[in-house]
Each structure stands twice: as structure tokens, then as C-alpha cells.
């Protein structure tokens, strides 16, 4: 017997990999031929179901797109131009026969705003092809001490003698909503004094309106009933600024505000994007209407659009109203960005779903339909004119109490004084450049004809 071999590394170590095996098919091997077997019927059903569901999805999407397109309300008929102002020159913009009528009023126009509307060229002017509505401080004119105490401020060019408060969004101070009829109505001395003068008194807690601004209207130059309005504008930046592009009825056929309606193409707040009640990155559109001043159904007909990566003071945007007997659409830049779409399928009285009676304190008031003699679109079936303005503050809830370190309370009798005393906080947020103005590039109006 031969002696055993001596152990080696190769004989005692464990191989890390399997030894090579031949891949040659063994003799007699027959591969599986699945295509020769009987087909599974469920596989065919699976294919058919998959393709059927995909086809139904495509068809359903096409049908949805078709009906969505068909149901988008569109204006029919012709549009005739009423106003086309691009502000190439200040000639014809202001003045007796100008496009825009400057209202002069200190009363707050029914919203309790803290600015006064003036005719000053500091507050409304045309420059480099644009219209500017620029808020400024009253103390720049009369001094800071006069704003707070011991001063009587009278405006000789007060327009209350012309309008008689017909552009107030409150009926409590208006004797008539028709400007022509108002001139012959009973003179309201108390309302006149509120509109045309102010007194600062520390003891009484009253101040002169701390801000001067402008309110421009087309009351005497352009109005439409059904049609289209386009305003290309850049809104101001700064805490408690309230820019607005909106419309009021020329004759208020159905009664005082809001019974005859109000159309808001754009309202915004100049507060920053972090403001909790929708700041400068939001714009809102709305319809105001209701049978009583304190029964406004705007909550049923309002909406907004927002910029997620910028805000509406960074650049110009086009605010558009399309309006006829069947619908009202308010949009920004494109129809797809609609702030509000109201299809007028029923009367606004039915839309409001008002009760037969309402209570105002201890009084019980029977409600009657104020639009019973109008069309289905009433009160939005009459002539409306355009308003451009920049307000400051207010006491009707546009700036909610408690949000954004608001320095006044709406229900306080000294709200304007409290706002004025906080000037060092809010005025610092107002740019010293043109960014604190609403800058309007163009205004266009068309009448359905």
C-alpha cells in the first residue's frame, strides 16, 4: 500500500466558489414549450379588462373636458368700447371733463377707513404712462401735533355737495343714491360736516385722518350694464393698505347699499405674505348684495386667487370682469385664474334664501324682495361705474381684530386715534418708493351691444 500523500493547502481548504459545471444540456433533455400548452382563459380576460379600463378612462376624461368646456360661461354678442385709457398723458384724465372724478371726503365712505380722499397731485397723478394713487401722511401738510390735538381741518373742495354720500357703502349717511337726484334732496348738515371737516381733540379721542389718499371714479364719464372691464395694475405694499378696483351702481335703482349691489374686481391687503388674514399674495373678488344694510350676502359670492411664489405688488396684473344676464366672472391674468364665477340660474332673492322676518335688536322686520320688479340678474342689471382707490385701515372687519398685531379695535370709538398713535410701527412697512402706490397701467371698459 503506497504511503498517503502529504496534506497541502488545496487539499484541506474549503473552496469559496462552486466548481465549474458544464452548461451543456444533458442528453435527452426536452425544453418546456409553454406556447403549445392550453392557454389560460383568465390571462386573456386580464388583458381585456386592462385595456377596457384604460379606454374608459380616456373616454371619461374626454367627456369631462368637453362638458367642462361647454359649461364655461362665455359672453355672446358684440362688445362696444366705452373707455380705453392708457395714461399716455395727464390731459383728459382729471378735471371737469376728465375720465376720472376725484372724490374729496373725510368721513370714511361707510367703511370707517382712516384716510381722507383728496384732489392733491401728491395722491393721484400721471407719470411715465401710468396712473398713481399714492397714500401720504397728513402730518406732512399740517404737522404731527395738529393731527393729534387742537386743530380744525376743513376741505373747501369737498365733493359731498355733489355726491351727497351716494358712493358710501352704507345707507346711514346717504339721502339719495342718485347723484343727480341728490343735489335736490334735503341737505344733511351732519353728514356734510363728517365728510368735509375734522377736529383733533385729545380729550375727545379724535384725530385728523392721519393719511391722505385718492378715490377716483368714472361716475360722470363711463358706465356699463353688462359688458367687460379690464384694469392692469400693480397693487401697493405696506401694512393696513387696502387697494381696491370696484364698481357701484350709477342710480341705485333698488335702494341704498347693498340693495343695489356692488362689484369688486379686486380687493387686497398690503400686509406681507405672513399676514394670517390673506396678505399681499392674495387678491379677492366679490359681489355685495342684500335686502338690508346689515344683511349683506357677500359671504355667498366671493372668492380669491393667490400667488405662491411671488405677490401682487411685484408686477402688473390684469383684473377682468365679464358680466351679462347669465353669469358674472372675475379673474386675474387669465380666465383660468378666476376669483369668482357666479352663474345666474336663479334670482338673487332665491340665492339668498332669506327668512320671512329678521330681528334687529328688539325690532322684528318683515323682509320683502327689493328686486321683485327687476330681472333674474337684479340688482346686477343696471348701470355701474368704476372706482379706483387706496384706503387705509377701516372698522368693518376687512382687517380682522387680533390678526397681524393690528393696533386698533373695530368697535372702539378711538380706533383712528389708536391707529395714528401706532404710526411708528406701520409706517416703517410702507416703502418710500413708488411701491406704496397702486400703479395703474390701463383701464378698459366695453358695453354689451
ZATIDO-840567 format. One line per field, with one value per residue (C-alpha): residue number from 1; residue in one letter; chain; x, y, z. Coordinates in Angstrom, 3 decimals. Layout:
<recs>
seq <- c(NUM | ...)
type <- c(A | ...)
mol <- c(A | ...)
east <- c(X | ...)
north <- c(Y | ...)
up <- c(Z | ...)
</recs>
This chain:
<recs>
seq <- c(1 | 2 | 3 | 4 | 5 | 6 | 7 | 8 | 9 | 10 | 11 | 12 | 13 | 14 | 15 | 16 | 17 | 18 | 19 | 20 | 21 | 22 | 23 | 24 | 25 | 26 | 27 | 28 | 29 | 30 | 31 | 32 | 33 | 34 | 35 | 36 | 37 | 38 | 39 | 40 | 41 | 42 | 43 | 44 | 45 | 46 | 47 | 48 | 49 | 50 | 51 | 52 | 53 | 54 | 55 | 56 | 57 | 58 | 59 | 60 | 61 | 62 | 63 | 64 | 65 | 66 | 67 | 68 | 69 | 70 | 71 | 72 | 73 | 74 | 75 | 76 | 77 | 78 | 79 | 80 | 81 | 82 | 83 | 84 | 85 | 86 | 87 | 88 | 89 | 90 | 91 | 92 | 93 | 94 | 95 | 96 | 97 | 98 | 99 | 100 | 101 | 102 | 103 | 104 | 105 | 106 | 107 | 108 | 109 | 110 | 111 | 112 | 113 | 114 | 115 | 116 | 117 | 118 | 119 | 120 | 121 | 122 | 123 | 124 | 125 | 126 | 127 | 128 | 129 | 130 | 131 | 132 | 133 | 134 | 135 | 136 | 137 | 138 | 139 | 140 | 141 | 142 | 143 | 144 | 145 | 146 | 147 | 148 | 149 | 150 | 151 | 152 | 153 | 154 | 155 | 156 | 157 | 158 | 159 | 160 | 161 | 162 | 163 | 164 | 165 | 166 | 167 | 168 | 169 | 170 | 171 | 172 | 173 | 174 | 175 | 176 | 177 | 178 | 179 | 180 | 181 | 182 | 183 | 184 | 185 | 186 | 187 | 188 | 189 | 190 | 191 | 192 | 193 | 194 | 195 | 196 | 197 | 198 | 199 | 200 | 201 | 202 | 203 | 204 | 205 | 206 | 207 | 208 | 209 | 210 | 211 | 212 | 213 | 214 | 215 | 216 | 217 | 218 | 219 | 220 | 221 | 222 | 223 | 224 | 225 | 226 | 227 | 228 | 229 | 230 | 231 | 232 | 233 | 234 | 235 | 236 | 237 | 238 | 239 | 240 | 241 | 242 | 243 | 244 | 245 | 246 | 247 | 248 | 249 | 250 | 251 | 252 | 253 | 254 | 255 | 256 | 257 | 258 | 259 | 260 | 261 | 262 | 263 | 264 | 265 | 266 | 267 | 268 | 269 | 270 | 271 | 272 | 273 | 274 | 275 | 276 | 277 | 278 | 279 | 280 | 281 | 282 | 283 | 284 | 285 | 286 | 287 | 288 | 289 | 290 | 291 | 292 | 293 | 294 | 295 | 296 | 297 | 298 | 299 | 300 | 301 | 302 | 303 | 304 | 305 | 306 | 307 | 308 | 309 | 310 | 311 | 312 | 313 | 314 | 315 | 316 | 317 | 318 | 319 | 320 | 321 | 322 | 323 | 324 | 325 | 326 | 327 | 328 | 329 | 330 | 331 | 332 | 333 | 334 | 335 | 336 | 337 | 338 | 339 | 340 | 341 | 342 | 343 | 344 | 345 | 346 | 347 | 348 | 349 | 350 | 351 | 352 | 353 | 354 | 355 | 356 | 357 | 358 | 359 | 360 | 361 | 362 | 363 | 364 | 365 | 366 | 367 | 368 | 369 | 370 | 371 | 372 | 373 | 374 | 375 | 376 | 377 | 378 | 379 | 380 | 381 | 382 | 383 | 384 | 385 | 386 | 387 | 388 | 389 | 390 | 391 | 392 | 393 | 394 | 395 | 396 | 397 | 398 | 399 | 400 | 401 | 402 | 403 | 404 | 405 | 406 | 407 | 408 | 409 | 410 | 411 | 412 | 413 | 414 | 415 | 416 | 417 | 418 | 419 | 420 | 421 | 422 | 423 | 424 | 425 | 426 | 427 | 428 | 429 | 430 | 431 | 432 | 433 | 434 | 435 | 436 | 437 | 438 | 439 | 440 | 441 | 442 | 443 | 444 | 445 | 446 | 447 | 448 | 449)
type <- c(X | X | X | X | X | X | X | X | X | X | X | X | X | X | X | X | X | X | X | X | X | X | X | X | X | X | X | X | X | X | X | X | X | X | X | X | X | X | X | X | X | X | X | X | X | X | X | X | X | X | X | X | X | X | X | X | X | X | X | X | X | X | X | X | X | X | X | X | X | X | X | X | X | X | X | X | X | X | X | X | X | X | X | X | X | X | X | X | X | X | X | X | X | X | X | X | X | X | X | X | X | X | X | X | X | X | X | X | X | X | X | X | X | X | X | X | X | X | X | X | X | X | X | X | X | X | X | X | X | X | X | X | X | X | X | X | X | X | X | X | X | X | X | X | X | X | X | X | X | X | X | X | X | X | X | X | X | X | X | X | X | X | X | X | X | X | X | X | X | X | X | X | X | X | X | X | X | X | X | X | X | X | X | X | X | X | X | X | X | X | X | X | X | X | X | X | X | X | X | X | X | X | X | X | X | X | X | X | X | X | X | X | X | X | X | X | X | X | X | X | X | X | X | X | X | X | X | X | X | X | X | X | X | X | X | X | X | X | X | X | X | X | X | X | X | X | X | X | X | X | X | X | X | X | X | X | X | X | X | X | X | X | X | X | X | X | X | X | X | X | X | X | X | X | X | X | X | X | X | X | X | X | X | X | X | X | X | X | X | X | X | X | X | X | X | X | X | X | X | X | X | X | X | X | X | X | X | X | X | X | X | X | X | X | X | X | X | X | X | X | X | X | X | X | X | X | X | X | X | X | X | X | X | X | X | X | X | X | X | X | X | X | X | X | X | X | X | X | X | X | X | X | X | X | X | X | X | X | X | X | X | X | X | X | X | X | X | X | X | X | X | X | X | X | X | X | X | X | X | X | X | X | X | X | X | X | X | X | X | X | X | X | X | X | X | X | X | X | X | X | X | X | X | X | X | X | X | X | X | X | X | X | X | X | X | X | X | X | X | X | X | X | X | X | X | X | X | X | X | X | X | X | X | X | X | X | X | X | X | X | X | X | X | X | X | X | X | X | X)
mol <- c(A | A | A | A | A | A | A | A | A | A | A | A | A | A | A | A | A | A | A | A | A | A | A | A | A | A | A | A | A | A | A | A | A | A | A | A | A | A | A | A | A | A | A | A | A | A | A | A | A | A | A | A | A | A | A | A | A | A | A | A | A | A | A | A | A | A | A | A | A | A | A | A | A | A | A | A | A | A | A | A | A | A | A | A | A | A | A | A | A | A | A | A | A | A | A | A | A | A | A | A | A | A | A | A | A | A | A | A | A | A | A | A | A | A | A | A | A | A | A | A | A | A | A | A | A | A | A | A | A | A | A | A | A | A | A | A | A | A | A | A | A | A | A | A | A | A | A | A | A | A | A | A | A | A | A | A | A | A | A | A | A | A | A | A | A | A | A | A | A | A | A | A | A | A | A | A | A | A | A | A | A | A | A | A | A | A | A | A | A | A | A | A | A | A | A | A | A | A | A | A | A | A | A | A | A | A | A | A | A | A | A | A | A | A | A | A | A | A | A | A | A | A | A | A | A | A | A | A | A | A | A | A | A | A | A | A | A | A | A | A | A | A | A | A | A | A | A | A | A | A | A | A | A | A | A | A | A | A | A | A | A | A | A | A | A | A | A | A | A | A | A | A | A | A | A | A | A | A | A | A | A | A | A | A | A | A | A | A | A | A | A | A | A | A | A | A | A | A | A | A | A | A | A | A | A | A | A | A | A | A | A | A | A | A | A | A | A | A | A | A | A | A | A | A | A | A | A | A | A | A | A | A | A | A | A | A | A | A | A | A | A | A | A | A | A | A | A | A | A | A | A | A | A | A | A | A | A | A | A | A | A | A | A | A | A | A | A | A | A | A | A | A | A | A | A | A | A | A | A | A | A | A | A | A | A | A | A | A | A | A | A | A | A | A | A | A | A | A | A | A | A | A | A | A | A | A | A | A | A | A | A | A | A | A | A | A | A | A | A | A | A | A | A | A | A | A | A | A | A | A | A | A | A | A | A | A | A | A | A | A | A | A | A | A | A | A | A | A | A)
east <- c(0.000 | 1.550 | 2.122 | -0.537 | 0.085 | 1.174 | -1.558 | -1.471 | -3.305 | -5.530 | -6.476 | -7.513 | -9.057 | -12.750 | -13.343 | -15.081 | -16.971 | -18.591 | -16.512 | -17.219 | -20.008 | -20.732 | -23.800 | -24.244 | -27.767 | -27.930 | -28.648 | -32.382 | -33.387 | -36.651 | -37.262 | -40.632 | -42.773 | -45.430 | -46.965 | -48.005 | -49.978 | -53.656 | -53.997 | -55.144 | -58.528 | -58.025 | -54.924 | -56.974 | -59.611 | -56.906 | -55.647 | -59.146 | -60.023 | -56.803 | -57.344 | -61.050 | -60.379 | -57.715 | -60.113 | -62.930 | -60.550 | -59.611 | -63.238 | -64.322 | -61.583 | -62.578 | -66.239 | -65.329 | -63.191 | -65.972 | -68.699 | -66.318 | -65.528 | -69.177 | -70.278 | -67.775 | -69.964 | -68.928 | -70.176 | -72.225 | -72.920 | -70.779 | -68.808 | -68.661 | -65.792 | -66.793 | -63.400 | -59.802 | -57.335 | -53.626 | -52.406 | -50.057 | -50.689 | -52.448 | -54.533 | -58.123 | -57.555 | -58.637 | -60.590 | -64.203 | -64.485 | -61.803 | -62.038 | -61.704 | -63.609 | -61.649 | -63.874 | -62.937 | -64.243 | -63.065 | -65.944 | -64.557 | -67.086 | -69.064 | -66.149 | -64.514 | -61.233 | -58.591 | -57.559 | -59.088 | -59.654 | -58.131 | -57.631 | -53.946 | -51.450 | -49.417 | -52.062 | -53.182 | -51.123 | -49.987 | -46.314 | -44.453 | -47.598 | -49.063 | -51.696 | -50.539 | -52.712 | -50.229 | -51.033 | -49.133 | -49.084 | -51.340 | -48.641 | -46.554 | -49.165 | -50.319 | -47.721 | -47.904 | -49.154 | -52.103 | -53.144 | -53.425 | -54.860 | -56.210 | -56.795 | -59.820 | -59.307 | -61.726 | -61.685 | -63.029 | -63.322 | -65.337 | -67.435 | -70.230 | -72.080 | -72.065 | -72.396 | -74.395 | -72.780 | -74.090 | -70.787 | -70.759 | -71.008 | -73.520 | -77.024 | -76.904 | -75.312 | -76.842 | -80.003 | -80.099 | -78.163 | -78.742 | -76.151 | -78.482 | -81.420 | -79.154 | -78.478 | -82.137 | -82.683 | -82.794 | -79.387 | -77.914 | -75.740 | -74.419 | -73.265 | -71.764 | -69.672 | -68.384 | -67.416 | -65.872 | -64.216 | -62.452 | -61.328 | -58.428 | -59.007 | -57.041 | -59.825 | -62.448 | -60.083 | -60.491 | -57.753 | -57.454 | -57.354 | -53.649 | -53.318 | -54.215 | -55.027 | -57.248 | -60.520 | -61.093 | -64.359 | -65.828 | -69.225 | -69.566 | -67.531 | -68.076 | -70.640 | -71.856 | -74.703 | -73.392 | -70.036 | -66.393 | -63.866 | -60.082 | -57.724 | -53.992 | -52.473 | -49.776 | -51.001 | -49.232 | -47.175 | -47.420 | -49.309 | -53.010 | -53.149 | -56.403 | -56.279 | -59.486 | -60.828 | -64.591 | -67.953 | -71.082 | -74.456 | -74.899 | -78.507 | -79.005 | -82.363 | -83.216 | -82.186 | -79.156 | -76.153 | -76.027 | -79.550 | -78.438 | -75.265 | -71.507 | -68.998 | -65.443 | -62.977 | -60.066 | -59.534 | -56.302 | -54.312 | -50.848 | -49.636 | -46.916 | -47.470 | -47.254 | -50.314 | -52.843 | -55.901 | -54.552 | -51.806 | -50.325 | -50.099 | -53.919 | -56.492 | -60.219 | -63.289 | -66.839 | -70.434 | -72.143 | -75.941 | -78.722 | -82.138 | -80.796 | -77.576 | -76.754 | -77.902 | -75.189 | -74.975 | -71.418 | -70.423 | -72.276 | -70.492 | -66.804 | -63.535 | -59.821 | -56.661 | -53.167 | -49.572 | -47.469 | -44.000 | -44.460 | -47.064 | -49.298 | -47.102 | -44.139 | -45.556 | -48.586 | -51.601 | -54.792 | -58.057 | -61.057 | -64.817 | -67.092 | -70.748 | -74.057 | -77.555 | -76.391 | -73.120 | -70.509 | -66.846 | -63.966 | -60.458 | -56.817 | -54.470 | -56.372 | -59.859 | -58.345 | -57.403 | -60.943 | -61.530 | -65.265 | -67.764 | -71.474 | -73.918 | -77.223 | -79.513 | -81.948 | -82.757 | -80.520 | -83.519 | -83.747 | -79.973 | -80.031 | -82.606 | -83.817 | -86.291 | -89.692 | -88.706 | -85.439 | -84.667 | -82.592 | -82.182 | -85.694 | -87.267 | -88.796 | -88.558 | -90.525 | -88.336 | -89.634 | -87.926 | -86.424 | -85.667 | -89.157 | -89.533 | -86.080 | -84.687 | -83.199 | -79.835 | -81.129 | -79.558 | -76.805 | -78.974 | -78.326 | -75.545 | -72.385 | -69.355 | -65.737 | -63.844 | -60.085 | -58.822 | -56.291 | -57.836 | -56.023 | -57.381 | -61.088 | -63.586 | -65.793 | -63.685 | -61.576 | -58.632 | -59.848 | -59.233 | -56.282 | -54.558 | -51.105 | -50.664 | -53.481 | -53.148 | -56.867 | -60.204 | -63.076 | -65.608 | -63.549 | -64.659 | -60.965 | -59.942 | -58.486 | -56.572 | -55.146 | -54.042 | -52.425 | -50.509 | -49.049 | -47.590 | -44.021 | -44.933 | -46.920 | -45.345 | -41.997 | -43.542 | -44.531 | -41.857 | -40.546 | -40.555 | -43.465 | -44.158 | -46.543 | -48.794 | -51.328 | -49.959 | -52.451 | -51.202 | -54.531 | -58.305 | -60.686 | -64.461 | -66.813 | -70.606 | -72.527 | -74.243)
north <- c(0.000 | 3.280 | 5.905 | 8.705 | 11.998 | 14.768 | 17.388 | 20.552 | 23.904 | 22.894 | 19.580 | 20.883 | 24.291 | 24.818 | 26.302 | 29.699 | 29.046 | 26.010 | 24.151 | 24.852 | 22.821 | 22.322 | 24.155 | 21.639 | 20.249 | 16.682 | 14.009 | 13.530 | 16.893 | 18.340 | 22.105 | 23.356 | 24.713 | 26.754 | 28.101 | 24.621 | 24.218 | 25.149 | 28.971 | 30.125 | 31.878 | 34.279 | 35.781 | 36.867 | 38.349 | 40.238 | 41.803 | 42.754 | 44.281 | 46.306 | 47.749 | 48.341 | 50.304 | 52.384 | 53.082 | 54.057 | 56.412 | 58.135 | 58.421 | 59.660 | 62.292 | 63.458 | 63.700 | 65.640 | 68.056 | 68.526 | 69.274 | 71.386 | 73.469 | 73.657 | 74.762 | 77.625 | 80.725 | 82.917 | 86.311 | 86.402 | 89.273 | 92.302 | 94.478 | 98.206 | 100.232 | 102.704 | 103.616 | 102.990 | 104.900 | 104.101 | 107.273 | 108.470 | 111.987 | 113.561 | 115.625 | 114.473 | 112.202 | 114.672 | 117.911 | 118.879 | 116.733 | 114.216 | 110.457 | 110.289 | 112.298 | 112.847 | 112.463 | 114.525 | 113.189 | 112.649 | 110.507 | 107.046 | 106.253 | 103.945 | 101.591 | 103.693 | 103.922 | 106.214 | 108.101 | 111.156 | 111.285 | 114.411 | 116.133 | 116.677 | 115.831 | 114.201 | 111.488 | 110.975 | 111.796 | 110.511 | 109.853 | 107.861 | 106.311 | 105.204 | 106.445 | 106.579 | 106.512 | 107.334 | 107.462 | 110.136 | 111.313 | 114.190 | 115.405 | 116.326 | 119.015 | 120.231 | 118.801 | 115.857 | 117.855 | 119.225 | 115.704 | 114.743 | 117.804 | 121.322 | 121.576 | 122.011 | 120.642 | 121.876 | 120.950 | 123.614 | 121.256 | 118.607 | 116.651 | 115.753 | 118.726 | 116.777 | 113.138 | 113.531 | 110.328 | 108.241 | 106.358 | 105.329 | 101.606 | 102.363 | 103.789 | 105.607 | 108.751 | 108.903 | 110.809 | 109.534 | 107.101 | 109.035 | 111.804 | 113.977 | 113.481 | 114.006 | 117.605 | 118.461 | 116.331 | 117.567 | 118.798 | 116.644 | 119.006 | 116.332 | 114.117 | 117.137 | 118.033 | 114.475 | 114.439 | 117.893 | 118.653 | 117.016 | 118.136 | 116.775 | 116.733 | 114.688 | 114.723 | 113.518 | 110.964 | 112.373 | 112.994 | 114.353 | 111.491 | 110.555 | 109.570 | 111.308 | 109.239 | 109.323 | 107.841 | 108.084 | 107.235 | 107.177 | 108.246 | 111.026 | 109.559 | 105.813 | 103.282 | 99.915 | 97.496 | 94.107 | 94.032 | 93.743 | 95.670 | 95.239 | 97.057 | 96.360 | 97.419 | 96.840 | 96.960 | 98.776 | 97.216 | 98.273 | 97.294 | 98.209 | 99.492 | 98.484 | 98.842 | 98.239 | 98.156 | 98.011 | 99.241 | 100.854 | 101.493 | 104.878 | 105.356 | 102.626 | 101.634 | 99.218 | 101.346 | 102.158 | 99.903 | 96.931 | 96.560 | 97.898 | 95.823 | 96.275 | 94.515 | 94.071 | 93.236 | 93.309 | 93.984 | 93.251 | 93.914 | 95.451 | 93.394 | 90.828 | 87.202 | 86.024 | 88.085 | 85.466 | 87.071 | 86.866 | 89.366 | 90.815 | 87.437 | 87.229 | 89.176 | 88.848 | 89.344 | 89.620 | 90.672 | 92.620 | 92.417 | 92.077 | 93.451 | 95.441 | 97.293 | 94.877 | 91.818 | 91.651 | 88.288 | 88.814 | 85.631 | 83.670 | 85.295 | 85.884 | 84.159 | 84.744 | 83.789 | 83.550 | 83.795 | 81.085 | 82.208 | 85.976 | 88.588 | 91.040 | 94.059 | 92.609 | 93.189 | 94.303 | 92.015 | 92.285 | 92.192 | 91.356 | 91.438 | 89.636 | 90.272 | 89.592 | 88.368 | 84.778 | 84.983 | 87.169 | 86.148 | 87.947 | 86.764 | 87.789 | 87.492 | 84.579 | 83.065 | 80.027 | 82.187 | 83.084 | 84.734 | 84.308 | 82.795 | 83.244 | 81.580 | 83.397 | 80.377 | 81.843 | 85.239 | 86.665 | 86.683 | 82.905 | 82.552 | 84.477 | 82.084 | 84.873 | 84.225 | 85.890 | 88.034 | 89.067 | 90.646 | 93.774 | 94.130 | 94.196 | 95.048 | 92.429 | 93.300 | 91.631 | 91.047 | 91.902 | 91.156 | 94.505 | 93.084 | 91.798 | 94.221 | 93.510 | 90.757 | 87.492 | 89.277 | 92.076 | 94.012 | 93.465 | 94.551 | 98.307 | 100.747 | 100.542 | 102.855 | 102.113 | 103.160 | 103.012 | 103.793 | 103.010 | 103.095 | 102.733 | 100.696 | 100.568 | 99.328 | 96.907 | 93.774 | 93.820 | 93.720 | 91.306 | 92.198 | 90.370 | 89.421 | 90.706 | 92.895 | 95.155 | 98.376 | 99.199 | 97.526 | 97.901 | 98.560 | 101.214 | 104.847 | 105.811 | 103.400 | 106.121 | 107.669 | 104.269 | 103.683 | 107.131 | 106.595 | 103.370 | 105.185 | 104.280 | 100.599 | 100.598 | 103.474 | 101.688 | 98.936 | 101.439 | 101.742 | 105.235 | 104.381 | 104.022 | 100.573 | 102.074 | 103.333 | 101.491 | 101.938 | 101.569 | 100.863 | 100.854 | 100.882 | 99.497 | 99.165 | 97.633 | 97.678 | 94.699 | 95.914)
up <- c(0.000 | -1.041 | 1.609 | 1.835 | 0.207 | 2.471 | 3.133 | 1.072 | 1.200 | -1.720 | -0.145 | 3.276 | 2.446 | 1.632 | -1.855 | -1.884 | -5.109 | -6.626 | -9.056 | -12.702 | -14.185 | -17.806 | -19.209 | -21.968 | -21.993 | -20.855 | -23.405 | -23.992 | -22.490 | -23.883 | -23.193 | -21.951 | -24.837 | -22.983 | -26.192 | -27.120 | -23.913 | -23.460 | -22.946 | -19.505 | -20.152 | -17.262 | -18.839 | -21.853 | -19.529 | -17.624 | -20.842 | -21.939 | -18.572 | -18.509 | -21.964 | -21.323 | -18.128 | -19.884 | -22.749 | -20.378 | -18.553 | -21.799 | -22.880 | -19.441 | -19.422 | -22.883 | -21.855 | -18.721 | -20.729 | -23.268 | -20.745 | -18.677 | -21.752 | -22.792 | -19.319 | -19.077 | -19.421 | -22.322 | -23.366 | -26.537 | -28.888 | -29.588 | -27.191 | -27.903 | -26.376 | -23.665 | -22.188 | -23.257 | -21.087 | -21.217 | -19.414 | -22.133 | -20.827 | -17.855 | -20.265 | -20.059 | -17.071 | -14.368 | -14.421 | -15.159 | -18.288 | -17.373 | -17.322 | -13.550 | -10.967 | -7.751 | -4.715 | -1.648 | 1.639 | 5.232 | 6.503 | 5.732 | 2.970 | 5.244 | 5.999 | 8.726 | 6.821 | 8.305 | 5.186 | 3.567 | -0.191 | -1.759 | -5.098 | -4.336 | -7.055 | -4.281 | -4.033 | -7.641 | -10.708 | -14.099 | -14.775 | -17.429 | -18.844 | -15.522 | -13.085 | -9.465 | -6.343 | -3.599 | 0.145 | 2.096 | 5.710 | 6.724 | 9.106 | 6.063 | 5.385 | 8.828 | 11.227 | 13.621 | 16.620 | 14.630 | 13.652 | 17.325 | 19.058 | 18.747 | 15.019 | 12.756 | 9.258 | 6.580 | 2.898 | 0.577 | -2.405 | -0.563 | -3.065 | -0.659 | -2.162 | -5.446 | -4.409 | -1.171 | 0.034 | -2.837 | -3.079 | 0.588 | 1.238 | 3.988 | 3.780 | 7.090 | 5.668 | 2.218 | 1.446 | -2.125 | -4.269 | -7.481 | -7.772 | -9.828 | -7.503 | -4.505 | -5.448 | -4.971 | -1.865 | 1.709 | 2.830 | 5.612 | 7.637 | 9.997 | 7.130 | 5.371 | 8.423 | 8.766 | 5.105 | 4.857 | 8.204 | 11.124 | 14.574 | 16.614 | 20.359 | 22.869 | 25.458 | 22.987 | 21.463 | 17.955 | 15.404 | 11.885 | 9.382 | 9.550 | 5.877 | 2.624 | -0.444 | -3.538 | -4.716 | -8.473 | -10.224 | -13.722 | -12.390 | -14.981 | -17.848 | -18.256 | -17.109 | -18.353 | -17.880 | -18.977 | -20.670 | -19.781 | -17.681 | -17.709 | -15.353 | -15.482 | -12.191 | -9.591 | -6.006 | -3.140 | -0.376 | 3.275 | 6.415 | 6.541 | 2.949 | 1.252 | -2.561 | -4.497 | -8.049 | -7.863 | -9.166 | -7.776 | -9.439 | -11.067 | -9.968 | -7.337 | -8.759 | -5.957 | -2.991 | -0.895 | -0.396 | -0.638 | -2.044 | -5.434 | -5.429 | -5.542 | -7.809 | -6.503 | -9.269 | -6.850 | -3.173 | -1.360 | 1.785 | 1.675 | 4.637 | 3.966 | 2.906 | 6.525 | 7.494 | 8.722 | 7.082 | 3.499 | 2.780 | -0.367 | -2.108 | -2.281 | -4.292 | -3.724 | -5.911 | -4.621 | -5.152 | -2.369 | -2.282 | 0.236 | 1.234 | 4.223 | 5.022 | 7.821 | 5.839 | 3.190 | 1.402 | 0.168 | 2.028 | -0.652 | -3.597 | -3.015 | -3.805 | -4.230 | -6.079 | -4.677 | -5.905 | -4.254 | -5.342 | -5.515 | -4.639 | -6.431 | -5.695 | -7.585 | -11.058 | -13.051 | -13.263 | -15.322 | -13.379 | -15.557 | -15.118 | -17.597 | -16.922 | -18.612 | -17.741 | -17.310 | -15.384 | -13.691 | -13.834 | -12.094 | -12.973 | -12.827 | -15.838 | -17.413 | -17.309 | -15.604 | -12.612 | -11.669 | -8.323 | -8.671 | -11.107 | -10.441 | -12.820 | -12.597 | -12.724 | -10.205 | -8.747 | -6.064 | -3.740 | -4.067 | -3.834 | -0.551 | 0.970 | 3.242 | 6.063 | 6.141 | 9.135 | 10.799 | 14.150 | 14.611 | 18.342 | 19.740 | 16.375 | 14.104 | 10.416 | 7.648 | 4.609 | 1.163 | -2.125 | -3.246 | -6.706 | -7.475 | -10.406 | -11.802 | -13.981 | -12.797 | -12.567 | -10.290 | -8.650 | -11.228 | -14.149 | -14.061 | -14.967 | -12.850 | -12.841 | -11.915 | -8.758 | -8.113 | -4.623 | -1.921 | 1.544 | 4.853 | 7.752 | 8.486 | 11.044 | 9.100 | 9.519 | 6.365 | 8.757 | 11.487 | 15.115 | 16.638 | 13.377 | 12.478 | 15.587 | 14.467 | 16.526 | 16.818 | 17.511 | 15.077 | 17.819 | 19.591 | 19.428 | 19.301 | 16.537 | 14.290 | 17.179 | 18.185 | 14.610 | 14.460 | 17.706 | 16.282 | 13.266 | 14.187 | 13.738 | 10.496 | 8.600 | 8.577 | 6.438 | 3.736 | 1.034 | 0.398 | -3.299 | -5.720 | -4.268 | -1.726 | -4.549 | -6.638 | -10.151 | -12.995 | -16.499 | -18.342 | -17.864 | -20.477 | -20.454 | -23.028 | -23.142 | -24.465 | -27.618)
</recs>
